[in-house]
Amino acid sequence: MTDSDHLFLSREEIKKLVALLREMPELVEELAVTITRQDRIGTPGSAGKKRGEEQPLPFNVTAAEAADDLHTTLVAWVRHVCESRRVDYDGRDGTCGVARWLDRNVIALAMTEGSGEALDEIQYAMRRARWATDRPKVAKVLLGFCGECGCRVYTEPDCTVGRCACGIILTVTDVQDMIDVNLASMMLPAKEAAETISNRYGVSIKPKTVYDMGHRRKGPIRTVEVDGAVTYPLRLVIEDLRKRGKLA
């Protein structure tokens, strides 16, 4: 208990708790989306279903359990305040309603004996909920090089448009034209060479395919170290792929 205010939570802890409680609507919405997996495009096994055929709603068990734990944690602290201070609960039943009630009555909570653990418990429940809503990060791939500043422009897989840091919008058509013009001078690491060729010709080329060209015993492509990275002459890589029938 803080002696000056007769509170079991410090003023700083109260401030943090209020901030967390006011984040609740957004978090609850993210949980609802994750629980039904609406943040995913399609579900495993859905491709073969016929139109009109009834399908079960996808369900994320981890997110549902985190949502239940969050709700239970908040309700427990509301009940603790109501029973200890002999007051009636006048909020809504949902998680957001319970959080708003605690927000309005945060001083009553702080003055209730045993409330010193409230911040830690609510923080833990919210961290678990946020972890459950985190989507896997999609690795960026090289789209091409900016025609204005020369910087690399990255985008998500299968995306045909990207924005350079200088503000220039780059499309696959721009990339193709740029490659054709600068092909003779382009030196790229294996991964970027594979991505660039894939973007230019619409075929899937693995970085290992390019890597092997520089390390095979017979007729290896000569590599050049640039800024500490091993690079491959893009023109020779393309010619090699064409000889092996992997490019038209």
N, C-alpha and C positions, 0 to 999 in steps of 0.2 A: 504494500500500500504506500502511496505517496503521502507523506505527512501533511503537506500544505493543503492539498485538495481533498483528502480523505477518499482517494480513488485507488483502485487496484490496477489501473492502467495509467501509464504516464500520458501527459498531453501529446507527446510525440507518437506514442502507440495508438492513441485515439485517432489522431490525424491519419495515420497509415491505415487503420481499420476502416475509417470512413471512405477513404480513397478506394480500398478494395471492394467495399460493399457497393460503391457506385459504378464499378466495372462489371457488376454481376449481370445486367441485362445482355450485354454483348457476349459475355462468356456463355450464358445460358443458351443464347441463340446459336452460337458455334457448336455447342454440345448437341443441340437438337438436330442440326444439319449433319454432324458426324455420326450420330446414333443411327440415322437412316441412310448413311453413306451417300447423301445427295451431293457431297463434294467430290464424288468419283464419277467418271464417265463410263457408264455401263458396269456390269458385274460379271464375274466369271460364270461362264455357261449360259449367258443370256443371248448369245448370238444365234443359237439354233431355235429359239422359241418362236412360235407362230404368233402373228398379230391377233390380238383378242384373247390369247391364252392367258388365264389367270396365273400370276406369279407372286410368290411371297415377297413382302417388303424386305429389302436388305436390312441387316441389323448389326450394329457395331457393339458387341458385348462390353468391351473395355470402356467405351465412352458412356454406355448406360450405367455401368457400375460406378464410374467417376461422378456422374450426375446424381445418382442416388446418395453417394457418400457426401457430396457437397450439400445436398438438401438436408440430409440427416444431421450434419454438423451444425448448420444454421438453426434448424429447428431445436436442437438440443440447447443451444445458447438462449434462444427465445424462451423455451420452457424454464430454463434456469432462472432467468430474470423474472418471469411471471410468477413462478412459485416462491422465489425468495422475497420478492417485493409485493406479493399479493395483488398483482394487477392482471387485467384481462387482456388477452391478445385480440387486437381489432384490425389485423391486417389480412391480406389475401393468403390463400393456401399455397400458391406456387413458390418456387425458389426465389423469384424476383420479389414477390410480395413479402416474404420473410426477410429478405435482405433489406428492403426499404423500411420495414418495421425496426430492425436493428439500427439502421442509420438514424431514424428519428429518435430512437431511445438509447443512443450510444452512451450517453452520460449515465443513464440508469444502469446500463450494463457495467460500465466502469466502476460504479459505486457498489456493485454487488459482489459480495465475498466469493472468491474462487474464479473471478473473471480474468485473472492474470494470464490464463492459458488461452483465452479466446482468440487473440491475434495469431498466435502460432498455429492453432488448430485450423482456423479459417484459411490462413495462408497455405497450409499444407494441402487442404482440400482443393483449393483453387489451383495450386501448382499441378496436382494430379489431373484436374480437369483440363488444364491447358495442355498438358502432355498428351492427353487422350485426343485432343483436337488437332494436334500438330500434323500437318500433311508431309509426306516425304518430299524432300526438295528435289526438283527436277534439274539434272545437270545441264548446263548451257553448252551449246555447240557453236562452233565457228560458222557464221554465215558467210563472211567475206571481209574485205578490207575497204575502208572508206576511201572514196575517190578524191575527197577534199583534203583530209589530214593524214590518211594512210593508216589510221588506227584499226585494230581488229574490231569487228562488230559481232557480238555473240547474240544468240537467240535460243529459244527452246526447240527441242527436236521437232522436226516436221513443220516448223514455222517458216514462212517464206518472206517475212519482212522483219527488219531489225532497225534499231535507232543507234547511231553512233553517239559517243560522248559529246561531239561537237554539234549535235542536233540534226545531222543529215540522216534522212531515211534511206535505208538500203534494201532493195528487193533482190530476189533471186535473179531476175533479168539483169540488174546492174552487176551482180556478181559474175554472171556468165560473160558479159561483155568485158568486164575488167580482167578476167582470167585470160580470155582470148587475146587481149591487147598486150598483157604483161607476162604471158606464159614463159617466154624465153628467159626471163630474169627472176622468176619466183623461186625462192628457196624456203622450204617450210619443214617443220618437224613432222614426224610420221603421222601423228594424230591429226594435225591441222591439214596436212596434205590429203589424207583420206577424206576428211570432212569437206574440203574444198572440191575435190574430184566428185564426191557424191552430190554436192550442190550443183556442180556444173553439168554433170551427165545424167543425174537421176538414177544412179546405181548405188548399191551399198558396197562400200570398200572399207575393210577393216584396217586399223592402224598397223596391225601385225603384218599385213600383206606388204605395206610400204617398208616397214622395218626390215623384213626379210630380204628385200632387194639390196640393201646395203651390207648384208652380212652373209650372203650365200657364197659358196666357194667358187662357183663358175659365173663369171661376168657380173660381179656386184656393181651396183651403181655407186659412184663416188660421192660420199657425203662431205659436208662442210660444216665446221663448228661456227655458229654465229651467236654471240652473246651467251656462251656457255651451253647452247642447245645444239644437238646434232640435227642438221637440216638436209633435206633431199631436194634436188632440182626437179621441180614439178613437171617440166617438159619431158624429162627422161622417164619419170615415173609413169606418165600417161602413155608414152610410146611403148614402155614395157608391158603395160596392161593391155594395150591394143595387140601387141604381138601374141599375147597369150589368150586373146579372144575375150577378155573381160570387159573391154570397151569397144563400142562400134567405131 
